[in-house]
């Protein structure tokens, strides 16, 4: 018996008109739908007059259910995995199931659709050529700080998700890490009736949300740090660069490695060049 297929079906993030024709066809054809929240998925399926068995598949039961799901697929059943909204396996359950399917030789079929962070990015006005998705920050204070410290000088546009009751703390942490002048876009209720994009600095955002009654899930788009141009050293000779780095406190081995990298040479070539220069 051939294995079934696992379809990763993206669903609307708010406006039901955003579902694709292919997603509707797959949801009608599969044997069962794996749902993060069966109540929300039932509402979606009912709206489009689709009747399918539902299996609850959420973060806290994912580990227990993966084996059962693999068994169904090995019996030849075709299954669709959906999240509450958007693309499954992005900041919600599904990643471990996909890995398990791949290890079991089961075909994975992605069905494209809405991703909230991408909608926030393209409407932000920030650089879209290079960006990094961070999702939800850790609720652990130490882990959260460590991650933000890593991102402090990130030059790419950064994308975050945040719940309304955690927004104030996150904005405060951003202010400390990125500085008051860093520009951000707060995207709320994307594709819904009360869709909103607020464009401001972190200082302005912290002032604004001390008084606002915060509602809705947020995509926070943070402008990347400005590029810092490295000091021009290509005009200096190998010997001059070595002397400069030694004066800065580097040991000889470390200085030689840095010079080799900047001059696109091997360390042995740098060593030989230094010997030649010093013998002149």
Secondary structure, DSSP 8 states (H G I E B T S, - for coil): ----EEEEE-B-SS-GGG--HHHHHHHHHSSEEEESSHHHHHHHHHHTT---EEEE--TTTHHHHHHHHHHHHHTT--EEEE-SSB-TTSSSTTHHHHHHHHHTT-EEEEE----HHHHHHHTT-S--SSEEEEES--SSHHHHHHHHHHHTT--SEEEEEE-GGGHHHHHHHHHHHH-TT-EEEEEESTTSTT-EEEEEEHHHHHHHTTTS---S-EEEEE-----------TTS-HHHHHHHHHHTT--HHHHHHHHHHHTT--HHHHHHHHHHHHT-
